């Protein structure tokens, strides 16, 4: 993700979809929408890891981008806090 790109904004899974897919509450985060097809693929392929690479990569990339975005927001808020104290 380039620095000039827009901030990452993933969409969480709908509560009805997440409930039907039996996602635990802890996994219903911003990338939950990508976890549903990954779990379906895993179930259909009996957890053969190489058959769901695309879905897994998309989910892990979403998790990574979300983490990077949160760290940037934290850094920005800490910088603003330091500047206001000076």
C-alpha positions as semicolon CSV with decimal commas, in nm:
position;residue;x (nm);y (nm);z (nm)
1;X;0,000;0,000;0,000
2;X;0,156;0,324;-0,107
3;X;0,163;0,621;0,132
4;X;-0,048;0,829;-0,106
5;X;-0,326;0,567;-0,121
6;X;-0,652;0,626;0,057
7;X;-0,689;0,479;0,407
8;X;-0,788;0,115;0,426
9;X;-1,156;0,071;0,510
10;X;-1,267;-0,294;0,514
11;X;-1,633;-0,381;0,552
12;X;-1,738;-0,616;0,832
13;X;-1,970;-0,908;0,763
14;X;-2,339;-0,851;0,826
15;X;-2,459;-0,990;1,158
16;X;-2,701;-1,224;0,981
17;X;-2,429;-1,360;0,751
18;X;-2,180;-1,394;1,036
19;X;-2,438;-1,570;1,251
20;X;-2,533;-1,810;0,973
21;X;-2,165;-1,885;0,911
22;X;-2,124;-1,939;1,288
23;X;-1,835;-1,695;1,318
24;X;-1,727;-1,649;1,680
25;X;-1,783;-1,297;1,812
26;X;-1,408;-1,240;1,839
27;X;-1,364;-1,293;1,466
28;X;-1,644;-1,059;1,356
29;X;-1,403;-0,776;1,295
30;X;-1,349;-0,552;0,994
31;X;-1,223;-0,845;0,784
32;X;-1,501;-1,083;0,884
33;X;-1,658;-1,052;0,540
34;X;-1,353;-1,227;0,392
35;X;-1,343;-1,493;0,662
36;X;-1,681;-1,639;0,567
37;X;-1,577;-1,755;0,215
38;X;-1,242;-1,874;0,353
39;X;-1,413;-2,095;0,610
40;X;-1,654;-2,227;0,345
41;X;-1,361;-2,313;0,119
42;X;-1,179;-2,481;0,406
43;X;-1,485;-2,688;0,492
44;X;-1,554;-2,791;0,131
45;X;-1,191;-2,893;0,074
46;X;-1,141;-3,066;0,410
47;X;-0,885;-2,806;0,519
48;X;-0,651;-2,877;0,226
49;X;-0,444;-2,562;0,273
50;X;-0,331;-2,526;-0,088
51;X;-0,685;-2,518;-0,226
52;X;-0,789;-2,198;-0,045
53;X;-0,475;-1,992;-0,101
54;X;-0,653;-1,702;-0,274
55;X;-0,914;-1,665;0,000
56;X;-0,653;-1,700;0,274
57;X;-0,424;-1,445;0,110
58;X;-0,710;-1,194;0,076
59;X;-0,808;-1,242;0,442
60;X;-0,451;-1,215;0,572
61;X;-0,388;-0,908;0,355
62;X;-0,700;-0,748;0,500
63;X;-0,578;-0,823;0,853
64;X;-0,235;-0,678;0,772
65;X;-0,374;-0,362;0,613
66;X;-0,609;-0,313;0,908
67;X;-0,315;-0,347;1,150
68;X;-0,103;-0,099;0,952
69;X;-0,393;0,148;0,945
70;X;-0,443;0,122;1,322
71;X;-0,070;0,175;1,383
72;X;-0,072;0,485;1,161
73;X;-0,370;0,624;1,350
74;X;-0,197;0,556;1,682
75;X;0,123;0,723;1,564
76;X;-0,072;1,025;1,441
77;X;-0,263;1,062;1,769
78;X;0,059;1,030;1,971
79;X;0,230;1,289;1,751
80;X;-0,061;1,532;1,792
81;X;-0,057;1,475;2,167
82;X;0,318;1,549;2,184
83;X;0,275;1,861;1,972
84;X;-0,006;1,990;2,191
85;X;0,209;1,945;2,503
86;X;0,492;2,153;2,358
